[in-house]
Amino acid sequence: MTDITDDIAEEISLQLFDDDCRLLGNLLKDILQREAGTTFVDKLEKIRVLSQSACNMRQAGIEDMAELLEKQLASELSNMTLEEAVTLARAFSHHLTLMGIAETHHRVRKGGNMAYGAKSCDDIFNHLLQNGVSPDDLYNTVCKQHLLDYNDRPDLSPEDRDMLIEDLVREITSIWQTDELRREKPTPVDEARAGLNIVEQSLWKAVPHYLRRVSSALKKHTGKSLPLTCTPIKFGSWMGGDRDGNPNVTAKVTKDVSLLSRWMAIDLYVREVDSMRFELSMNRCSDRLLRLAHEILEVCQAVTLVRVHRQIETPKGSIQELAINLSSEANNEENRHQHWNESMIRSQLKNPNQQASPLPTKLPPGAHLPSCAERSGPEHPRLMPGADHKQPNNKDGEISSSTESNSGARSGRSSIPISPSSSASSLLLRTRRRLELLIEDVPCEHNPMDYYETTEKLLEPLMLCYESMQSCGSGVLADGRLADIIRRVATFGMVLMKLDLRQESGRHAETLDAITRYLDMGQYSEWDEEKKLDFLTKELKGKRPLVPVSIEVAPDVREVLDTFRTAAELGSDSFGAYVISMASNASDVLAVELLQKDARLAVSGELGRVCAGVTLRVVPLFETVKDLRGAGSVIRKLLSIDWYRQHIIKNHNGHQEVMVGYSDSGKDAGRFTAAWELYKAQEDVVAACKEYGIKVTLFHGRGGSIGRGGGPTYLAIQSQPPGSVMGTLRSTEQGEMVQAKFGLPQTAVRQLEIYTTAVLLATLRPPLPPRNEKWRNLMEVISKISCQCYRNVVYENPEFLSYFHEATPQAELGFLNIGSRPSRRKSTAGIGHLRAIPWVFAWTQTRFVLPAWLGVGAGLKGACEKGQTEELKAMYKEWPFFQSTIDLIEMVLGKADIPIAKHYDEVLVSPKRQELGTQLRNELITTGKFVLVVSGHEKPQQNNKSLRKLIESRLPFLNPMNMLQVEILKRLRCDDDNLKARDALLVTINGIAAGMRNTG
């Protein structure tokens, strides 16, 4: 029931899905029989049968009988002891989780047959060519694009199948016997490790596969393959970089996460190069590579003569192997300063059996660290920094791996030891070790010749070998593992994912306030916009630092300055964009430009050299309706400033990036108004950049749920304004959506293809704009009514805040340790400073999903009552944006459950506020009625039967979870300190989230 389901629901065989759910359910039942006893299992089955019967009655339209059965179900649950309630909640929660696993398995199963399916590269490339796009236009657009099991195994014998069943039993038993509640909040570094785990376990495999599919489809339809170092997709992250309202993200955390990401990248390359050495056995090469190999051997022989007493062998083996291991060092081996590396070698030679020192331990311990990704080739396991463990044993200066001892038998030749002092492998190892020292805050010398610091430096020997093999008839081999690692280097670079930084605009104003007061220049925040711009522009044109070294400031201001210092030290090779949340003026952008310029000047002065890279891209984030309406004007004002426009052209290739926020705009004005204001803001920003000849990339800050702008990727991209997707697009994937879309290599490949083809279509065949001005005017009418209805309830009704706290588990969500970020930006009780995630999460738990639909029904009703029904139907059929908006609301209506929401109100809400709940439920009914009038459907999800089936299959387990949550909330609110009741509640929250496949 996740919001992305309609990207894949048509791919699921529901019969096989049901079979797997039944198998997993029976295995869980058997385990519960053993773990909890027959009496409990009988009670569990009684609850399930009652719930299933009530669902059947509702689907058949027999409402009275359904209501009677639901009352009996509620009575059974209310009579349970707290211990029974916890066990029941855990049982249903695990069952829903297993159903989710079965669904994921079927996506993977069907994904194997999707190479030529809908939305695949092959399908979309063919569609574009058939519709008049030339092969050259198609090729050039793809190359310039930037984005960011056993039931089906007939080969298994009965014995193999039994063994797999036993493995499943062990896994489910282990899950049951494990505490599913996180007892401590994760740190930002823990969250970053989890993100890196997705890269290691899934994206590392998926990216080469995805790029092969793109290349094959291009070759088929245009006659030209995708260039080897061209990648349409780049990955970014702000785990450890997003400090907006999160005091746990400090400059130190950001630095550690950035270094950790670099460490992981180098570690993965070490494994790949180590494995690849055994495949490059051919003995022919190009003249260029031959000359380089001779130069390398001469240098290494000279080095070996000097160090003969250390018994370090001269590298031997194939020429390609020598090139991979040595070429990047050939020209500077004699002059390189190697004090640190030689000390390591001496230590290992003196104590050949002694293990290397443990990895850094300064990062917060205790998080689950990613294991070595599964691969078919040789590898050696290695954990990320932050754990107490030993490195693999390196003997006699050789690079060892877990497969080296028997590699000769496997490949038909012996393994040649490679000298760490003269190989690219050692360059990678030294780079990795240096990063470990930096993470531990241990000083280490900086000589760029000793380490891999740039993508280009790592690509050089790889491309040299690739070109040599292609020229000598070994192209088939070159296009294997070697091509894959080149594609990985091109995609992930030296950092896997560049870290975006984010901070709220007010924090920058406070920092400049402190600076101008210290310099006796007045109070920056009290100046008008023009005075701010004059001051900022003048300082940006200057060459001296603004901030004195001796300045004393408050801790919050110091933290902002330290963050800019970290960005200057690590540079644009490590960081991507600096995002300004709650941006509303041009001065917000120039303030960040000034602070980062000042930090770079200070750091350059201390280091005695220019800071690495260029200044970070500064990206204003427009979030509220007011700010969205002014976005185009802000961009025009910025680009009218000569210094800024020249800065964009010179340092950012004439490219302006602008972020639009879906979450806060939805919380501010309701989903429909937010969608329309976002559409208009994008049009205005694109027009503003076009006026000044500047290219624009729109960065979409979408959440996982529809209430926060989420939804199917393909649908979202295909409904953007014409001209807003011109070969480039950035989008966030948050929370459980990352795991759902990219957690497995097979699903990741599918999602990457969807992104690619959707952007390609939106670029070459942009979606249609509104047919005429009448449609735009009608949207304004609907939006105005919708926004007024939404705000009248959420912000103007004095009872709503209390109703919200009573009818939902919002207050209790704080006990869940699921993120490092506080639930509120500021410590106030209103809706305004509540973050969008807990706002949506709370309503999702009650199945009311109010943020996604409130106001929509009123707006559509108002338009229909003015005689615009037929016009709305035409808009739905012809205008992709309007159709997408209505379809997403219809999807939400399929998840909303009025009887369940009513049950929360009847038990938890005080009598004087229950009337408000009744009014809101009537508003939901109105929304459903008019959405179906516009779409022409008889019921929600009429055009997506698979999605409806997936939703219905969960209800017999999900409905009792909601009723149990109501009962536990009732008890907990009478006994706040009951820890057992609190645990029971948290289990129900996890279970409902698993059933809804959504949090916030």
N, C-alpha and C positions, 0 to 999 in steps of 0.2 A: 504493500500500500504506500510505498514511498512515492514521492512526487515525480520521480523519474520513470515510474513504471511504464508509462505509455511509450517510452522510447524502446522498451523491450517486451512489453506484455504480449505482443503478437508473436514473439519468438518462443513462447512457453507452451509446451504440450501439456494441457491441463490434466489429462489422464495420467501421464507419467508423474506429474507434480503431485497429484492425489496419492498415487502409489507410494511415492517416497515419503510424503507426510504421514501416511498410515504406518509405514515401516518404522519411521523414527518415533512416532507416537507410541507404538506398541513396545519398542525397546525402552522408552522412558517409563512406560507403565510397569514393565517387568522390573526395572531398577527400583522404582518407587515401592513396589511390592516387597522388595528385599530391604530397602532402606527405611521406609516409613510404616510398613505393615499393611495387612489386608484390610483392616477396619478403615484406615485413612483412604486407601485406594477405592474402597466401595463408596465412601462419602464423596470423593473426588468425581467418581463416575456419575453419581446422582446429580451433582451440581452441573456437570457437563451435559447430561441428558436434559435436564430442565432448561438449560440455556439454549441447547440446540432446538428443543421443541418450541420455545418462545420465538426463536429466530424464524423457524419454519412458519409459524402462525403469522408473523409480521409480513413475511414475503408473500404469503397467500392472501394477505389483506384481512385476516381475521383478528382485528385489533383487540377486541374484548378478551378473547382467550389468551392472546399474547400478554396483555396487561396482567391477567390473573396469574399466569405462569411466572412472570417477572416478579410479582409480589411474593410468591412462594419462594422464589430464588433468593430474594432479599431477606426473607425471614430465615431461611436456612443459614445464610451467611452471618446474620446478626447473632445467631445462637452459638457461633463458634467461639472457642477460646482463642486467646491471642496466639498461642503456640500453633493451633490448628490453622489459624488465618495466615501465619507466616509460611507454613509448609504449603498450604494451598496456593498462595501467591507465588511462591518459588516454582511450584509444579507448572502452573499455567504460564508463568513467565518463560520458563525454559522451553515449554512446548511451542510458544510463539517464536522464540528465538530459533528453534529447530526448523520451524516452517519457513522462516526467513532464509536459513541456510539451504533448504531444499529449493526455494525459489532462485537463489543465486546459482545453485548448481545447474538448474535448467537453463538459465541464461547462458552459462558457459557451454552447456551441452549443445544448445542450438547455435551458439556463436560460431562453432566450428564449421557450420554450413552457411555462414552469412557473408562469405567473401564476395558473392555476387548478389547479395540481398539489397533491400531498400536502404537507402542512405549510405551504402558503402561507397568507397572511392570509385570503383568500377561502374557502379550504377549511376552515380551523379555525373561522372566524366562523360559517359555515354549520353546521358540526358542533355547535357550542355551542348555537346557536339551536334546532336540531333536537332537542337533548337537554335542553331546558327552561330554558336561560338566557334571561332577558328581554333585549330590545334595550337597555334603559336600563342594566342591569347590565353588559352587554358593553361599551357605549360608555364608561361611567364607569371601568371597569377598565382599558381600553386607554389612556384619557387620563391615568390616574394611574400608569401603569406606568413603572418606571425600571429600567434595566439598565446595568448598565453594558453566419488562417482563409481557406481558399479552396476546399477540396474540396467544401464545401457552398455554393458560390457559382455558381449556374447562370447568373448575369448576366455572368460573365467570358468574354471572347473568348479564342481560343487564344493570341493575342499577349499579352493581359493575363496569362494564366496562365503563359506562359513568362517574362514579366518578374518575376512573383512567385517563380517557381522560382529565377531568377537572384538575387533578393534573399535568398532562403533560403540559397543557396550562399554568398553574401557573409557573411551572419550566422554561419553555421557555421564558415566559414573563419576569420573574426575570432575566434571562440571558441577554435578550435584553436590559433591563433597567439598566444593570450594566456595568460600564466602564471596558472593557477587557484589558486595558493597565496598566501595573504595573508602577506606577509613581516614585517609589524609588527602588534602587537596593536592593536585599535581602542580609542580612548579612550571614556569614557562619553558625551562629546559627540558622537563619531562615531556611536555607537549611537542616540543621541537623534535625530540627523539622519536616520538610516535610518527611524526610526519616523515622523518628520514627513513623510518622502517617501511613506510609505503613505497618509497623510492627503491630501497634495496630489494624488497621482496616482490614487488610488482612492476613498477615503471621501468626498472633497469632491464627487465626482460621484454616488456611490452613495446618500448620505443623502437628498437631495431625491427621488430615484427611489423609494427605499424608503418614505419618508413619503407620497408620492403613492399608492403601492399600499395602504398602511394606510388612508389617507383614503378611497380609492375603495371599498375593501372595507367600511369602516364605513358609508359613505353608502349602499351597496347593501343592507346588512343591517339598519341601524338608522335610516336616513333622515337621519343627521347626519354631517357630515364631521369629520375630525380638526381641532381648532382649530389655526390657523396657527402659533402659538408653542408648541404642545404637542409634545414629542418623547419617545417612550418610551425612547430610547437616549441615553446619555451616555458619553463616552469618557474614560478616564484613562490614566495612564502612570506607571511608576516608573523609566524609563530616565533616569538622571541623578539619581534620588532615592533609589534603593535602595543604602544604604551598608552593609547587613548583611554583614560579612565582606569588604567591598570597599574597601580603603583608597584606591582611585583616585577614589571619589566623595567629593568634599570639599564644603564649604559654597559655595566659589567655583564649582565645577562645577554644583551645583544651581541657583545663581542664574543662571549663564549659560544653562543649558538652559531654565529657566523663561522668561527674557527672549527666548530664541530662539524658543520656542513662541509667545509673544505676537507677536513680529515676523512670524512666518509667518502667523498669523491676520490681522493687519492687512494684510500684503502681499496675501493672497488677497482680502480685502474691497476693497482698492484696485482690483484687476483687475476684480472683479465690478461695482462701482459705475461704473467707467470704461466698461465694456461696456454697462451698462444705460442710460447716458445717451442712447444712440442709439435706444433703443426707446420712450422715453416722449415721444411726439410729439403726443399728443392735446391739444386746446385747451379742454376742459371740466373743471371741477373742483368740489369741494364749496365751500360758503361759507367754511368754516373755513380751507381751504387757500388760497382766494383772498385772504382777509384777511392771512394769513401772508405770501403772495407779495408783496402790496403793501408790507407792513412791511419785508420783505427788500430790495425794490428801493429804498425810501426810504433805508434804512441804507447800502446799497451805493453809491447815487448820492452821498450825503454823503461817504462814504469816497473815492470816485473824485475828487470836487472837490478834496479835500485833497491827493490824490496824483496830480493830473493830469499833472504833469511826468514821472511814471514811465510814462505811457502804458499803464496797466492798464485793460482794458476792463470796462465794467459788464456783468454777466451778462445774457444774453438767452436766448430759447428758450421751450419749453413751460413751463407752470406746474408740471407734475409734475417736470420736469427741475430747475427752480429749487428746488423743495422738497427733492429728493434732495440737491442740492448745497449748499443754503444754510440750510435751516430750523433745523438744530441750532445755528446760530450767531446767529440773528437777534436774540435778546434780549440778547446780551452783546458784540456786535461793537464798540460804541463804547468799552467799558471794558476790553477785553481787552489784556493786555500782550503785545506782539508783537515784542520786540526780536530774538529769534533768527530768526523768519520773515522780517522785513524785511531783515535783513542778507543772507540768502540771495537775496532778490529783487534787492537792489542789486547783488550780485555777478554775478547772471545777466544783469541789464540792461547792466552795463558790458562783460561778455564773453559775448555771446549764443551764441557757438559753442563756448564752453568747456564741457567735460563736468563733471558734478558730481564731488565728491570720492569716492574709493572707499569701499566699505562696510567695516565693522570687520574687522580682521585678527588680533585677539588670540586668537580661538578656534583650537584645534589645526587646522592646515591639512592638506590632502591627502585628506580623505574625499571620497567621491563625493557631490556636492551634488545635490539634486533639481532637475530641470528644470521648466520651466513645464508645468502640467497641460494636457492636450489639451482644448480646448473648441471649440464650434462658433462662438462669438461672438468679438468683438474682444478682444485681450489684448496685453499687452506682457511679454516675458520678463524675469525677474529672479531672481538667485541669492540664496541665503541668506547672511547675514553669515558671514565666515570665509574668503572667497576674494578674490583680487586681481582685481578687475574694475571696470568703470565703470558708473555708473548711466545710465539713458536720459537723453537730452539734453532738458532743460526750457528752452524758449526763451520770452523775453518774458513770463515769469510764467505761461505756459500749462501745463496738464497734458497731456503728449503721450502717445500710444500708437502702436504700430506700425501701427495700422489707421486712424488719424485722417485721414490725407491723402486717402484715397479713400472715407471713410465717407459723404460726401454722395452719391456716385454709387450707393452700395449702398442707402442708406436713403431716398433721394429728398429729402433736405434737407441743408443745410450744417452743419458742425460749429461750435458756438459755443464760443469760448475761455472758460474759467471762471477767474476770478481766485483764485489760491491764498490770498489774504488774506481771502477772504469766502466760502468754500465748505466743505461737509462733506468734499469730496474733499481739500481742503487740510488739514482736520482729521485725516483719515486719514494723509495724507503726513507731517504734523508728528508724529503719533503714531509712525509708522514710524521717522522720523529720530531721534526722542527715544530709542526703544528701541535704535537702533544706537549712539547715544552712551553709553547705559547699559551696553551690552555691552562697549564699549571702556573703561569706567570713566572716562568724561569727565563732569565735573560739568555738570548742566543744571538750569535752574530748573523748579520744579514748580508749575504752575497748572492745576488740574483742568479749567478752562474751555478750556484750549488743546488738550486731547487727549481722545481717546476712552478712557475707563478702565472703563466699565461696559457691559454688554450692553444695558441699558435705554436708555442714551443713544444707542446706535447704532440700536436698533430704532425709536425715536421717529419720525424722519423717514420711515423705510421704511413703518411702519404707517400713518402719516398719508396717504401717497400711495396705499397699498393701499386704505384705506377710501374715499378720494376716488374712485378709479377704480371701485370696486364700486358706489358710489352714483350714478355718472354713466353707467352702461351700458357700462363698459369692463372688466367682470369677467373676460372671457376673456383679455384682455391682462394683467390684474393677477395672474391665476393662473399666469402663465408665469415668466419669469426673476425678476420681483420677488418672487413667492411663494417661489421657490427660495432666494433670498438671505435672506429672512426666516427660512425653515426652517434654513438653515445657521447664521445668527446665534443662533437659539434652541438649536441643538444644540451648536455648537462654542464659542459665547461669544467672549470676547476672548483665549482661550488655546489653542484647539483641543482640548487635552487637559490637564486639571488634573494636576499632578504630585503623586503620592503619595510621601511620605517613609517610609523603613523603616530601623529600627536595632534591634539586638539588646538585650534587656532588661538584660543585664549591663553594657552601656556606660552606661546611665542610672544604674545603681547605683554604678558607679565615679565618675561625675560628682558624685553627691550625697555620696559618700564624701569626695571632695576638698573639697567645700563645708563639710560638717559638721566635718571636721578643721580647716579654716582658721578656722572660727568657734568652735573649742574646744567643740564640742557632742558629741564622740565620733565613732565610726565607724559610719556609716549601715548598712553591709552586715552588721554584727554584731548589729544590733537584731533582735528577733523581729517577726513580721508586725504584731501589734497596736501595738507601739511605732512602727513605720514609719507605719502608718495614722494614728495620733494626731498625729504630727509633720507629716505631709503635709497632713492636713485642716486643722490649725491654721494652717499657712502659706498654704494656699489661701484661707482666709477673711480673711486679712490684706490690707492695702492697700500694704504696703511691699515693695520688692524684697528678695530673700534674698541674692543674689550680689553681693558688694561689687565696685565698679568696679576696685579695685586688686588683686583676687585674682590670684595667680600659680599656674598649674596646669600639669600635664603636657600635651604636645601632643595626645594622644588625648582628654583631657578638654576642652581648648580647642576641638577640632574639633566636639565635641558641642554646646558652648555656642554656637559660631559658626553651627551649623546652625539652632538655635532662633532665633538672631538674624535669620538670613536669612528664616526663616518669618514672623517678626514684621514684617520690613520689607516683604515682598511680600504677605503676608496670604492669607486664604482665597480671594481672587479668583484667585490663581495656583496654590495648593496645594489638594489634596483632603483626604486622610487622612494621619495619622501612624500607621503600622503598627508594632507592637512584636512583633518575632519572639521566639520562645521565651518567650512570656508564660506565667506560671504562678500569679501572685498578683494580688490587687486593687491592691497597692502598685505593681506595675509600671505600671498605668494612671495612678494618681495622681501618680507620679513624673514622667511626661511632662506631665501637666496642670500641675504646678508649674513645671517648667522652661520651658514655653512661656508661662505666665503671667508669670514673672519676666522673660523676654526681652521680652515686649510692654510691660511697665512701663518697662524700661530704654530701649527704642527710643522709646516715647511721650515720655519725659522729654527725650530728645535732640532730637526733632523738634518738640516743643511742641504736639503734636496727638495724637489717639487713633489707634492703628494701624488700618489698613484691615481691613474685614471682621471676622469673629469668630475665636475660636480654632479650630484645626484639629480635625476629628473624630479622636479617639484610638481606635485599633482594636487590641485585643489579638489576636494570632495564636497560636492553640493548635495545636501541631504534633506533639509526641510523644504516644504512647498515654496516658502518665500525665497529661499536660496536658489532653488531650481529655477524659479521664474527670473532671477537675476543673473543666472550663470552666463548667458550669452553676453550680457553687458560687461561682466567682470572680465571675460576673455578679450573682448574688444578693447577695454581699457588697458589691459596688460600689453596687448600687441601694439597698441598705439605708442607705447613708451619705447623710444629708440634703443635704449640699452637692453631692455628685455628681449625685444624682437631679434636684435643681433646676437644676443646670447643664445637664444633658441636655435637660430640658424647655424651659428658657429659650433656650439657644444652639443647640440642634440639633433643635428642633421635636419633642421627645419621642422621638427616634430613636437607638437604640443599634446600632452596627455591630460585628459580630464576624467575624473571619476564621478559617477552618479550613484547615489545611495538609495537602495530600495527599502531597507528596513525602517529607517527613521521617517522617511517620507510616508510610508504606509501607516506607521503609528501616529503620525502627525495628522493625516487627513483621510485615512481609509485607503483600501487597496485600489479602488477604481480611480479616484482622483489622483493618487500617487502615480498610477500607470500613465494617465494622460499627461500629467505635468512632466514626467520623465521623458515621454515621447517628444513633447514640445521643447524641452530643454536641450535634448540632443540635436534637434533640428536647428535651434538657435546657435548652439556651440559650433556645429559644423559650418553654418553660414558665416559666423564670425571669423573662423580660421580661414575660410575660403577668401574672404575679403582681403586678408593680408598675405595670401599666398603661402599659408602655413598648413602642413598636413596635421591631421588630428587622429589620435587613438582614443576611443572611449573605453573607459574601464568600468565595468558593470559590477557594483557591489551587491551581488545577489545572495540571499540567504538560502537555506535548504528548503524551507517551507514556502508555500504559495503566499502566505501572509507576509513574508519577507522578500518577495520577488522571485522565489524559487519556481521550479517547474521544469518540464522537459527542455533540455538544451537546444534541441533542433527547433522546437516551436518558438523558443525565446529569441533565437538569432534571426529566424525567418520573419519575425514580426517587428524588427527594428525599423526606424525611419529610413527611407531611401537615401543613400549617400553616407549613412553613418557607419557602415561597415565597408570600408574601401580596402580590403585585403588585410586589415588589422583589427584585432579585437582583444581586449583583456576581460577576464571574468573571474570572480571568486567562486571557489567551491568550498563550502564550510561544513564543519561538524561531521555528522554521519554520512553526508553526501560524498565526502572524500573516500571513505571506506566503501560505500555502495558503488561508486562509479569507478574507482581506481584500485580497490583493494586486492583484486586478482588480475593477473596479466591479461587473461582473455577478455574480461569486461573492460579493462583499461584500453585495450586495442580498439574495442568497439566505440568507446566514448571518444577517443582521439579521432577516429574516423568521422564520427558525428560532428565534432567541432570543425574539422577540416572541411567537410562537404557543405556544412551549413554556412560557414564563412565564405566559401567559394561561390555558392549560389547567391548569397546576399550581395556579393561584390559584382559578379558578372550578370546576374539577373535580379536586380534589387526588388524587394517587395513593393507592391503598388502603394502610392500615397492615397489619402482620402480623395474620393472621386471629384468632390467639389467643395466649395466653401460651406455649403449647407451642412455637410457631414461634420465639419469642424465645429460649426455653431451648435449642432445638436450634441456633440461631445461636451461642449462647454455647459450646456443646460444640464445634462446628466451629471457631470462632474460637480457642478455647484450644488445641486440637490443632494447628491451622494455625500459630499463633504459636510454639508450642513447637518444632515441626519447623523453622520458619524460623530461629529464634534459635539452635537447636542447631547448625545448619550455619554461619550467618554470624558469630555472635558467640562460640559456645562451642567450635567445632572449631578447635584451634590451627593446623591446616594450611590452613584456608580462605583466610586472607589471602595466603599465599604462592601458593596455587593460583590465586586471583583475579589476581594480578600476572602469573603465568606464562601463564594461559590466555586472557587478554584483552590488548588494546593500551592498557590504562588508563594505564600510566606514560607511554606515548608520546603520549597525547592532549594532554599539556601543550605539545607542539610546535605544535599547531594554534592559530593566532591568531584564534579565532572569537568571543572575548568579552573584556571588560575585567576580569571577575571572576576571582580566583584559584579553583582547583579545590577548595581546602580552606578551611574557616573558620579552622582553626588548624593550625600546622605539626606535626601528629602523623601517624603512619603508619596508624592504625587506620581501620576503616570508619566509626566514629561521627562523625568530623569531615570525612569526605569528602562533598562536596556531592552531592545526589541526581542532578544532571544527568550528571556523569561516571560515577557509579555505574550508571545506566541505559544511558548511551551505550556504555560498554565492553561490556556484555552484548548490546546490540543489534548491535554490530559482529560478534560471533561467531555471531549468529543463535540464541543460546541463550535470550535475553530472560528470564533467570532471575528478576529482581526482580518480574516480573508474575505468576508462577505458583507460585513456591516456597512450599510449605506448603499450598496449596489442595487438592492431591490427597490429602494425608494427612488433612486435615480431613474432606473428603467421604467418603473411605474409612472413616474411623472412624465416621461417622454411619451409613453403609450397613451396616457390620458389626454395628451395634446394631439393625438392623431398621427403619431410618428411610427406606429408599429411596423408598417410595411417598409419604411425607410430603414428601420433598425435591422430588419431581416435582410435587406439588400446589403447593408454595411457588413453584416455577419458573413455573407456569402462572398463579398468582393474585396474586403479590406483585411489583410492578414493580421494587422495589429488588433483590430476590434474582435476578430474571430478568436485570436489567441487569448485575449482578456476574458471573453465569455467562456471559452472552453476551460480555462483554469478555474474560474468560479464554479463551473459545473462539476469539475473534478472534486472541488472542496465539498460541494453539496453531497457527493457520494460518500464522503467520510463523516460528515456531520450526522449526529444521531440525537434527535429531539427527545425521545423517551429517556435516554441516558442523562442528557443535560437537565431534563426536568427532575430526575431523581436526585441529582446533586442539590438542586434548589430546594426540593421538598424536605430534605433531611438536614441540610447545612445552613440554609439562608434564613435569617430572621423573618418572621411573618410580615413585617412592615415593608420589606424589600422584595418579597416574592412577586409582587405585581410587576416590578421592573423585569424580572426574569420572564414572566408571561409575555410582556410586550416584546422582549427580544426574540423569544421563540416564534411569536407571530411574524416578526420581521424576517426571520429565517424562512418561514413558509412563503412569505411574499416574494423573497429573493428567488427561491426555487421556482415559483410559478412563472415569474417574468423572465428568468434566464431561459427556461424551456420554451417560452413563447418566442423569444428571439432566435434561439438555436433551431427550433422546429422539432426538437426531440420529445419523445413521450416521457422519458425518465432520464436521470443523470447517467452518464457513461453509456448511453445507448449505442454510441459508435465505438465503444471499447469494451466489448463483453469480457475479454480476458481480465481487464483491470477490475471490473465489477465482480467477477468470480473470485479473484484473489482477495478482495475485500470481504466478501461473504464467507469465505472459508475460514477467516479468523474470528468471526463474530462469536461463535460458541465458546471461545476461550477468552476473548477480549471483554465481552459484556460482564461476565462474573468478576473480572479484574476491576472494572470500573465500580461495580456495586460494592466490592470488598474495600476499595479505596475510600468510598463514601463512609462505610462503617468504621474504618480505622481512623479517618479524619474526625469523625464524630467523637470517638473515644479519646483521641489524642488532644483534642481541643478542650477536653475536660480534665486532662492530666498531662500538662506540657512536658513534664520531666520523665515520662515513661519511655525509657530508651528502647524497650522491646517493641512498643507500639510505633515508635519512630522508625525502627528498622523495618517493620512490616510495611509501613507506608512507603518507604524508599524502594522496597522490592516491587510494590504495585506500580510505582512511577516507572521503574525500569521495564516492567512487563508491558505496561500500556504503550510506552515508547517503542518497544519491540513490535507490538501488534500494529501500531499506527505507522511503523517504519519511519518515525519522524519525532524530533524533539522540538526544535524551534529554528 
